[in-house]
Amino acid sequence: MTSAEAPPARKEHVVEGAVTVDAVAEHASLKHQLLGPSLTKAGQDTVDQKKVSEIIYNASKGSKFFNNEEVKDKNLTHKIERILARKAQLEKVDLASDLRRADECIAELELTRDLTQTIVHVDCDAFYAAVEELDRPELKHVPMAVGKGVLTTCNYHARKFGCRSGMAGFVAMKLCPQLICLPLNFKKYTAKAQEVRAIFATYDPRFESASMDEAYLNITEYCEDNDIDPEEAVTRLRNEVFEKAQITVSAGIGPNGKIAKICSNRNKPNGQFRVPNDRATVLTFMRDLPTRKVNGVGRVFERELDAIGVKTCGDIYSQRAYLSKLFGEKAFHFLINCYLGLGRTKVQPAEEHERKSVGMESTFRDMSNKQELREKLRWIAEELEKDLARTQFKGRTLVLKIKLHTYEVLTRQVIPPKAVHLAEDLYTYALPMFTKLEKEIPGMRLRLMGLRVTHLVSMKKCGIDFFGMVKRTSSTDSDTGTKRKALATEDDGGDWEVWPDEEFEEAARQERQDEMNEIESLSQEALEEANRRRKHGKEILPNPKVDDHTPKEELWDCPICSRPVAANDKDFNDHIDYCLSKQTIKEVVKSTPSTSMKAPSTGDTKKRRLFFGS
């Protein structure tokens, strides 16, 4: 090659380099998205995420999953462009009233700050993997994961290579060729979880399960009763779990659930972190915290916030005047709570939460055969009937969900003439919706189908005594909650705290679930595991009862005065005779204001009966 020919060669290299740079720039946001929803999981801090994203990008490029992620990334990019355009318009107008309103909201929320409670979030370290390592100790020192098609968890040796939950198995093997993957065993995990939960119950009988391997506890009362510091109490709890269950847990301690959740990820594995119950300390902690570290901020919301200059919770304050106009009222209140470090302080058993729906869905390889699809629909109805029987609910609204082979999700719903819970009814009312979709979409090919019932009606029967009255609840259950300061106020009314976090946390969970669903479609093994996980991985089990070895006196409620009476025939009959005595009736009548007496008309002899007032 002559010297005259050299420049064109260099120019060609530059052009090739430019093309490469342009291509990388074009897909920069997509590569970040492909890292998955578990990017903030513990054990990822020292990982070269750029290298990981390149491997995931190249391994999945050309697949339906990749094409779908590319479409979602472009849609999000366009949405962000609209948000920025809207913000540019708002910067040209006077937002003094919006700024004043935001400041008023901050002042009002500040008045709700409760620093009297100590909330703990406990998270088992790499739970499924840790349980498997108990049976196979040799796996403790090598990279291993649980899940064949998609990783549900992996130990910390595997995380050093960039492996994480929600990652496709074939991608994980490219990152770590020596990775050992084990199949799921929910029976084993559930048994171990019950061991751990029994320990939690000794520190807070009303602890709240967030999932099989994590829970919230209010240890305020425990610390007071045992004259112990919160950090010492949590250290004691973690040591007890390790001694009795042979697994490690990490914990976060804070004045509310939001901060406790963030803290539990600080010193993983087998560690704890506390933010003291001090306003200034809380504000400082939140100021430099990346928004993605907050439970409820997923990849999508993170990118939207980042685009307007909100990278940390402290940045929220400078943009407070724009938030409601750009993201809506709910997002505005959620973000202001994040800036202030406010969160719920009440903790109650998960089974006491008001359930809004019960559903069942199944992921499978592309399916278009009409008969096979109907058989799948019937199977889903039968599985949903089992879940409804277990949870003792029926639903007034039935929702059908399908995912096309293009990853497009469609839902339809119907209101049956009666609340439904039997498989035959579920199938009967779902079939017309499904048939109509088949007509609307000729040659319909599906990869997911699901049924869900909403507007739930409980089928639980209240305990009724001999006289047809509701039985007394256990004194253990009722007394524990009333001792907590936050629950003991007279004007509380027994209502649970309502925080804007719930919808955002659910959206973030759904984002992670959608990611899992899409990755699962890449292998048959993953599909089979996905359906097992949906069936067994999200069950809410009642809290274990704490045995304090104190004999409980059985009581019967008097049908006249509703007061508890010793449960023996003589005392009970004597008490009823007393309540029915003429003197008692006279005293009741005298003590009842005449304005409240609404006796039935004397004209109708059928309605004449003893009247005590109300």
VOGU-3710 file (C-alpha; in Angstrom, 3 decimals, decimal comma):
1> mtsaeappar> 0,000/0,000/0,000  1,395/3,439/-0,975  1,464/6,417/1,281  -1,127/8,056/-0,967  -3,551/5,265/-0,229  -3,147/5,498/3,543  -5,498/8,440/4,231  -8,552/6,766/2,679  -7,855/3,699/4,831  -7,706/5,830/7,944
11> kehvvegavt> -10,821/7,654/6,812  -12,598/4,344/6,374  -11,572/3,376/9,921  -12,889/6,668/11,209  -16,135/6,151/9,337  -16,445/2,640/10,731  -15,677/3,978/14,190  -18,279/6,698/13,749  -20,880/4,160/12,716  -20,038/2,066/15,779
21> vdavaehasl> -20,270/5,078/18,077  -23,590/6,090/16,535  -24,949/2,582/16,941  -23,831/2,440/20,560  -25,305/5,878/21,249  -28,573/4,874/19,601  -28,944/1,855/21,870  -27,390/3,264/25,058  -30,727/3,517/26,868  -31,790/0,118/25,543
31> khqllgpslt> -28,617/-1,511/26,875  -29,290/0,003/30,277  -32,863/-1,298/30,176  -31,655/-4,779/29,229  -29,709/-4,899/32,495  -33,047/-5,745/34,060  -35,068/-4,670/37,100  -32,654/-6,244/39,611  -29,763/-3,904/38,887  -29,949/-2,490/42,412
41> kagqdtvdqk> -29,665/-5,922/44,056  -26,888/-6,328/46,623  -23,597/-7,704/45,347  -23,610/-5,692/42,096  -21,559/-2,700/43,238  -18,187/-3,975/41,951  -19,549/-5,418/38,692  -18,650/-3,859/35,335  -22,233/-3,204/34,252  -21,128/-1,909/30,864
51> kvseiiynas> -19,573/-5,277/30,088  -22,672/-7,076/31,370  -24,977/-4,938/29,227  -22,899/-5,681/26,114  -23,160/-9,431/26,735  -26,916/-9,252/27,297  -27,330/-7,030/24,235  -25,405/-9,355/21,934  -26,902/-12,534/23,373  -30,521/-11,431/22,939
61> kgskffnnee> -30,218/-9,321/19,775  -32,646/-10,435/17,091  -34,970/-12,262/19,501  -38,623/-11,322/19,983  -37,759/-10,276/23,500  -35,060/-7,912/22,211  -37,381/-6,465/19,560  -40,079/-5,880/22,174  -37,627/-4,191/24,547  -36,439/-2,023/21,655
71> vkdknlthki> -40,009/-0,898/20,934  -40,628/-0,136/24,629  -37,364/1,803/24,819  -38,295/3,929/21,798  -41,770/4,599/23,224  -40,248/5,659/26,531  -37,767/7,900/24,711  -40,649/9,620/22,893  -42,539/9,987/26,173  -39,517/11,628/27,782
81> erilarkaql> -39,243/13,998/24,840  -42,850/15,051/25,467  -42,133/15,506/29,188  -39,142/17,738/28,402  -41,173/19,739/25,894  -43,875/20,248/28,486  -41,290/21,306/31,070  -39,822/23,823/28,607  -43,276/25,367/28,237  -43,781/25,512/32,006
91> ekvdlasdlr> -40,439/27,275/32,470  -41,837/30,192/30,471  -44,851/30,777/32,720  -45,262/31,947/36,289  -45,386/28,916/38,611  -45,504/30,892/41,856  -48,849/29,357/42,822  -47,564/25,831/42,117  -44,452/26,515/44,153  -46,539/27,854/47,033
101> radeciaele> -48,841/24,839/46,854  -45,859/22,456/46,920  -44,422/24,234/49,965  -47,786/24,040/51,730  -47,929/20,325/50,978  -44,442/19,844/52,420  -45,440/21,733/55,576  -48,602/19,653/55,991  -46,773/16,370/55,444  -44,073/17,398/57,894
111> ltrdltqtiv> -46,742/17,598/60,596  -47,511/13,901/60,054  -43,940/12,779/60,740  -43,894/10,050/63,395  -40,552/9,389/65,074  -41,939/7,319/67,944  -41,832/3,924/66,251  -38,951/1,620/65,336  -39,616/-0,318/62,153  -37,367/-3,114/60,876
121> hvdcdafyaa> -37,229/-4,621/57,402  -35,639/-8,080/57,468  -34,531/-9,721/54,219  -33,098/-13,241/53,962  -29,810/-13,253/52,038  -30,110/-15,026/48,658  -32,849/-17,104/50,277  -33,476/-19,902/47,743  -29,740/-20,316/47,172  -29,027/-20,318/50,918
131> veeldrpelk> -31,599/-23,059/51,493  -30,119/-25,171/48,703  -26,611/-24,709/50,164  -27,776/-26,276/53,437  -28,313/-29,551/51,574  -25,213/-29,116/49,426  -22,554/-27,252/51,452  -20,026/-27,562/48,626  -22,038/-24,951/46,682  -21,304/-22,233/49,261
141> hvpmavgkgv> -17,914/-21,498/47,713  -18,788/-21,616/44,000  -21,109/-19,534/41,794  -24,581/-21,068/41,944  -28,139/-20,015/41,172  -31,671/-21,316/41,532  -33,773/-21,458/38,377  -33,023/-23,191/35,103  -34,515/-20,945/32,421  -34,564/-17,750/34,469
151> lttcnyhark> -32,592/-17,118/37,660  -34,857/-16,521/40,647  -31,826/-15,854/42,853  -28,098/-16,548/42,969  -25,445/-16,584/45,668  -22,981/-13,764/46,143  -20,172/-15,578/44,318  -22,347/-15,567/41,174  -23,311/-11,910/41,660  -19,659/-10,909/41,328
161> fgcrsgmagf> -19,912/-11,980/37,679  -23,025/-9,867/37,102  -25,573/-12,658/37,552  -28,796/-11,619/39,245  -32,433/-12,578/39,702  -34,633/-12,120/36,657  -31,774/-12,887/34,271  -32,151/-15,449/31,478  -30,172/-18,592/32,225  -28,290/-18,603/28,919
171> vamklcpqli> -27,184/-15,004/29,511  -25,995/-15,874/33,020  -23,961/-18,766/31,593  -22,215/-16,358/29,219  -21,321/-14,119/32,147  -20,256/-17,051/34,319  -19,660/-20,312/32,378  -19,011/-22,250/35,610  -22,379/-21,249/37,100  -24,311/-24,149/38,664
181> clplnfkkyt> -28,091/-23,842/38,281  -30,528/-25,842/40,421  -34,274/-26,331/39,876  -36,843/-24,668/42,138  -38,124/-26,535/45,195  -40,882/-24,487/46,812  -41,760/-27,121/49,396  -38,264/-26,790/50,820  -38,296/-22,969/50,732  -41,727/-22,704/52,351
191> akaqevraif> -40,680/-24,982/55,235  -37,557/-22,900/55,893  -39,534/-19,664/55,625  -41,877/-20,901/58,346  -38,903/-21,517/60,644  -37,750/-17,933/60,140  -41,254/-16,502/60,514  -41,671/-18,268/63,860  -38,635/-16,330/65,113  -39,995/-13,033/63,747
201> atydprfesa> -43,211/-13,624/65,704  -41,342/-13,605/69,019  -40,171/-10,044/68,318  -43,434/-8,823/66,803  -46,446/-11,195/66,725  -48,071/-8,862/64,183  -45,159/-8,735/61,764  -45,977/-8,205/58,092  -44,709/-10,590/55,420  -43,704/-8,738/52,253
211> smdeaylnit> -42,830/-12,017/50,504  -41,642/-15,492/51,408  -38,211/-14,216/52,440  -38,765/-10,691/53,772  -40,880/-9,014/56,440  -41,542/-5,777/58,297  -41,542/-5,740/62,118  -42,459/-3,039/64,617  -40,048/-3,652/67,505  -40,987/-0,562/69,527
221> eycedndidp> -42,820/-2,563/72,173  -40,182/-5,323/72,233  -37,418/-2,787/72,926  -39,428/-1,126/75,687  -40,401/-4,395/77,361  -36,835/-5,715/77,278  -35,098/-2,371/77,916  -32,928/-2,896/74,862  -31,569/-0,689/72,063  -33,071/-1,302/68,568
231> eeavtrlrne> -29,708/-2,220/67,045  -29,029/-4,690/69,837  -32,503/-6,175/69,411  -32,006/-6,655/65,669  -28,565/-8,166/66,226  -30,198/-10,604/68,630  -32,889/-11,435/66,059  -30,363/-12,032/63,268  -28,208/-14,247/65,492  -31,254/-16,244/66,523
241> vfekaqitvs> -32,234/-16,817/62,885  -28,738/-18,043/62,079  -28,593/-20,347/65,098  -32,010/-21,915/64,576  -32,498/-21,787/60,791  -28,824/-21,832/59,641  -29,308/-18,985/57,164  -28,313/-15,322/57,369  -30,566/-12,299/57,169  -29,889/-8,603/56,664
251> agigpngkia> -31,930/-5,873/58,283  -32,712/-2,190/57,993  -33,851/-0,145/60,986  -35,621/3,177/60,694  -38,525/5,327/61,861  -40,781/3,994/59,061  -41,103/1,186/56,559  -39,726/3,096/53,578  -36,422/3,901/55,252  -36,141/0,445/56,839
261> kicsnrnkpn> -36,524/-1,151/53,388  -33,756/1,023/51,919  -31,471/0,347/54,895  -31,809/-3,442/54,663  -29,905/-3,375/51,364  -27,007/-1,284/52,743  -24,886/-3,927/54,495  -25,857/-7,125/52,689  -25,169/-9,928/53,177  -25,494/-10,695/56,884
271> gqfrvpndra> -25,494/-7,104/58,075  -27,703/-4,316/59,348  -27,955/-0,559/59,015  -29,906/1,996/60,995  -31,160/5,514/60,369  -31,923/6,971/63,823  -35,335/8,462/64,634  -34,126/12,005/64,110  -35,594/14,394/61,540  -32,301/16,004/60,488
281> tvltfmrdlp> -30,620/12,615/60,092  -33,518/11,317/57,986  -33,427/14,337/55,657  -29,665/14,031/55,228  -29,955/10,317/54,491  -32,577/10,879/51,795  -30,859/13,911/50,257  -28,057/11,957/48,550  -30,022/8,751/47,951  -30,454/7,820/44,250
291> trkvngvgrv> -34,150/7,694/43,391  -33,812/4,103/42,120  -32,955/2,978/45,657  -36,504/3,845/46,765  -38,998/1,000/46,625  -41,513/2,105/43,999  -39,117/3,758/41,540  -38,511/1,353/38,666  -36,444/1,709/35,510  -39,106/3,685/33,635
301> fereldaigv> -39,791/6,235/36,378  -36,052/6,501/37,047  -35,391/7,533/33,435  -38,250/10,036/33,453  -37,000/11,643/36,661  -33,404/11,624/35,457  -34,468/13,476/32,298  -35,756/16,475/34,300  -32,714/16,534/36,574  -33,944/14,440/39,498
311> ktcgdiysqr> -31,203/11,902/40,176  -31,387/11,852/43,972  -34,240/12,341/46,419  -32,670/15,667/47,358  -33,159/16,871/43,758  -36,926/16,526/44,156  -37,118/19,781/46,106  -35,717/21,989/43,328  -38,216/20,549/40,831  -41,204/20,523/43,186
321> aylsklfgek> -43,188/23,138/41,225  -43,163/21,004/38,059  -43,865/17,547/39,459  -47,679/17,519/39,576  -47,977/18,991/36,085  -45,462/16,560/34,580  -46,332/13,341/36,421  -49,713/13,866/38,117  -50,917/14,318/41,693  -50,172/10,808/42,964
331> afhflincyl> -46,598/10,930/41,711  -46,202/14,404/43,202  -47,217/13,212/46,700  -45,124/10,049/46,370  -42,019/12,066/45,469  -42,534/14,662/48,214  -42,792/11,821/50,725  -39,521/10,440/49,331  -37,828/13,834/49,713  -39,001/14,099/53,329
341> glgrtkvqpa> -38,226/10,462/54,141  -41,805/9,795/55,248  -43,421/6,379/55,215  -45,903/4,215/57,053  -45,249/3,243/60,647  -48,079/0,759/61,124  -47,297/-2,893/60,585  -49,981/-5,584/60,440  -50,116/-9,208/59,247  -50,262/-9,491/55,475
351> eeherksvgm> -53,453/-11,553/55,625  -55,239/-8,573/57,213  -54,603/-6,334/54,237  -57,620/-5,802/52,052  -57,099/-7,985/49,010  -58,223/-6,438/45,730  -57,976/-9,389/43,365  -57,104/-13,063/42,985  -55,624/-14,223/39,706  -53,885/-17,011/37,863
361> estfrdmsnk> -51,894/-16,779/34,645  -49,724/-19,106/32,606  -46,859/-18,473/30,190  -46,278/-20,905/27,334  -44,722/-21,302/23,908  -46,584/-19,616/21,039  -49,980/-21,313/20,784  -52,628/-20,783/18,091  -54,653/-24,003/18,022  -58,182/-23,075/19,107
371> qelreklrwi> -58,825/-26,310/20,951  -55,508/-26,136/22,822  -56,192/-22,535/23,792  -59,598/-23,472/25,174  -58,084/-26,339/27,138  -55,520/-23,887/28,537  -58,321/-21,481/29,495  -60,193/-24,260/31,295  -57,031/-25,334/33,153  -56,444/-21,752/34,289
381> aeelekdlar> -60,063/-21,572/35,514  -59,548/-24,773/37,514  -56,340/-23,446/39,073  -58,011/-20,136/39,901  -60,850/-22,000/41,619  -58,244/-23,642/43,892  -56,704/-20,264/44,759  -60,124/-18,770/45,456  -60,987/-21,720/47,713  -57,697/-21,264/49,578
391> tqfkgrtlvl> -58,166/-17,507/50,029  -61,961/-17,889/50,547  -63,008/-15,240/48,048  -65,309/-14,965/45,066  -65,373/-12,071/42,609  -68,037/-9,861/41,082  -65,837/-8,971/38,089  -63,925/-11,427/35,890  -60,900/-10,225/33,895  -59,304/-12,084/30,976
401> kiklhtyevl> -55,691/-11,274/30,113  -53,785/-12,437/27,037  -50,346/-11,690/25,644  -49,924/-12,020/21,883  -46,811/-13,513/20,302  -45,815/-9,897/19,564  -45,797/-9,253/23,363  -48,836/-6,967/23,109  -51,033/-7,376/26,202  -54,828/-7,184/25,982
411> trqvippkav> -57,423/-7,398/28,751  -61,186/-7,789/28,713  -63,619/-7,919/31,613  -67,193/-8,909/32,342  -69,550/-8,589/35,316  -71,325/-11,929/35,770  -74,869/-11,943/37,217  -73,445/-13,429/40,410  -70,107/-13,453/42,206  -68,058/-16,362/40,804
421> hlaedlytya> -65,492/-18,754/42,238  -66,169/-22,150/40,623  -64,099/-23,263/37,629  -67,174/-23,971/35,524  -68,518/-20,447/36,038  -65,103/-18,874/35,508  -64,695/-20,716/32,205  -68,290/-20,089/31,090  -68,054/-16,312/31,518  -64,483/-16,049/30,186
431> lpmftkleke> -65,114/-18,016/26,981  -67,297/-15,364/25,226  -64,599/-12,727/25,848  -61,977/-15,069/24,453  -64,113/-15,963/21,422  -64,655/-12,284/20,631  -60,884/-11,672/20,739  -60,383/-14,545/18,297  -62,780/-12,847/15,857  -61,070/-9,470/16,295
441> ipgmrlrlmg> -57,583/-10,960/15,792  -57,610/-13,578/12,998  -54,934/-16,243/13,472  -54,387/-15,140/17,084  -51,198/-16,571/18,599  -50,702/-16,329/22,340  -47,785/-16,779/24,740  -49,642/-15,941/27,979  -53,186/-16,271/29,267  -54,670/-15,391/32,621
451> lrvthlvsmk> -57,889/-14,956/34,589  -58,436/-12,665/37,544  -61,429/-11,810/39,710  -61,850/-8,390/41,323  -64,430/-6,670/43,539  -63,997/-9,543/45,931  -66,604/-10,980/48,273  -65,381/-12,955/51,275  -66,652/-16,501/51,745  -65,271/-16,699/55,285
461> kcgidffgmv> -67,841/-17,524/57,935  -67,612/-15,508/61,123  -67,433/-17,570/64,311  -70,980/-17,747/65,658  -71,753/-18,930/69,179  -74,776/-20,853/70,473  -76,877/-17,697/70,577  -76,065/-16,617/67,020  -73,620/-13,919/68,112  -70,126/-13,315/66,782
471> krtsstdsdt> -67,563/-14,993/69,011  -64,955/-13,014/70,875  -61,569/-12,717/69,209  -58,489/-13,980/70,966  -57,214/-11,571/73,588  -53,695/-12,244/72,315  -54,545/-10,852/68,873  -56,373/-7,782/70,106  -54,141/-6,794/72,989  -50,853/-6,842/71,087
481> gtkrkalate> -51,859/-4,137/68,658  -53,392/-1,793/71,201  -50,162/-1,559/73,187  -48,422/0,234/70,340  -48,414/3,968/70,720  -49,427/4,592/67,136  -52,491/2,383/67,497  -53,599/3,545/70,923  -54,858/7,047/70,125  -58,567/7,577/70,663
491> ddggdwevwp> -59,140/9,375/67,356  -57,392/6,723/65,312  -60,585/4,947/64,452  -58,721/1,742/63,699  -57,974/2,787/60,111  -54,706/1,816/58,478  -52,393/4,478/57,204  -52,863/5,269/53,541  -49,665/6,207/51,714  -49,163/6,987/48,011
501> deefeeaarq> -46,278/4,484/48,019  -48,541/1,477/47,532  -49,439/2,079/43,886  -45,854/2,899/42,936  -44,476/-0,135/44,730  -47,046/-2,294/42,943  -46,081/-0,733/39,595  -42,419/-1,496/40,265  -43,310/-5,088/41,205  -45,354/-5,401/38,003
511> erqdemneie> -42,425/-4,073/35,990  -40,212/-6,801/37,454  -42,895/-9,430/36,832  -43,348/-8,358/33,190  -39,594/-8,596/32,723  -39,609/-12,128/34,137  -42,536/-13,121/31,903  -40,776/-11,945/28,772  -37,460/-13,592/29,606  -39,238/-16,807/30,525
521> slsqealeea> -40,570/-17,084/27,001  -37,015/-17,737/25,782  -36,923/-21,329/27,082  -39,328/-24,148/27,861  -37,637/-24,831/31,193  -38,295/-21,247/32,182  -41,965/-21,527/31,235  -42,447/-24,569/33,438  -40,648/-22,897/36,359  -42,609/-19,686/35,861
531> nrrrkhgkei> -45,922/-21,452/36,240  -44,697/-23,247/39,389  -43,476/-19,947/40,811  -46,779/-18,192/40,143  -48,601/-21,000/41,886  -46,356/-21,314/44,941  -44,137/-18,250/45,214  -46,630/-15,617/46,336  -48,766/-17,355/48,919  -49,512/-15,321/52,035
541> lpnpkvddht> -49,328/-17,549/55,092  -50,863/-16,555/58,446  -48,401/-15,392/61,091  -47,279/-18,142/63,486  -48,875/-17,942/66,928  -46,555/-17,182/69,830  -46,958/-19,696/72,661  -46,527/-17,822/75,940  -47,562/-20,893/77,980  -50,239/-18,858/79,750
551> pkeelwdcpi> -53,561/-20,720/80,028  -56,364/-18,761/78,391  -59,675/-18,552/80,256  -62,591/-19,472/77,999  -65,333/-16,866/77,976  -68,888/-16,801/76,642  -70,611/-13,569/75,631  -73,941/-12,844/77,283  -76,662/-12,505/74,591  -78,349/-9,761/76,647
561> csrpvaandk> -75,548/-7,413/77,667  -72,713/-8,835/75,475  -70,360/-8,948/78,452  -67,913/-11,881/78,768  -68,844/-14,511/81,340  -66,952/-17,543/82,647  -67,641/-20,511/80,386  -69,564/-22,801/82,728  -73,283/-23,520/82,724  -74,077/-22,395/86,287
571> dfndhidycl> -72,367/-18,992/86,170  -73,628/-18,349/82,653  -77,270/-19,168/83,504  -77,106/-17,114/86,710  -75,816/-14,148/84,721  -78,596/-14,437/82,144  -81,211/-14,644/84,922  -79,762/-11,485/86,395  -79,875/-9,664/83,042  -83,495/-10,674/82,552
581> skqtikevvk> -84,626/-9,616/86,022  -87,262/-6,903/86,268  -85,011/-4,662/88,299  -82,373/-4,695/85,549  -84,954/-3,853/82,914  -86,188/-0,915/85,008  -82,660/0,399/85,455  -81,958/0,161/81,742  -85,155/2,000/80,870  -84,417/4,755/83,393
591> stpstsmkap> -80,873/5,242/82,113  -81,995/5,509/78,469  -82,988/9,032/77,261  -86,543/9,170/76,025  -85,433/10,717/72,717  -83,538/7,586/71,832  -86,470/5,302/72,542  -88,085/4,213/69,308  -90,558/1,604/70,471  -92,653/-0,193/67,848
601> stgdtkkrrl> -96,212/0,897/67,333  -98,674/-0,540/69,873  -101,208/-0,938/67,098  -99,516/-4,075/65,798  -99,522/-6,831/68,396  -97,096/-8,898/66,323  -94,396/-6,239/66,867  -94,834/-5,972/70,642  -91,780/-7,209/72,490  -89,424/-6,132/75,287
611> ffgs> -87,606/-2,951/74,254  -84,350/-1,829/75,864  -83,444/1,140/73,658  -80,408/1,362/71,466
//
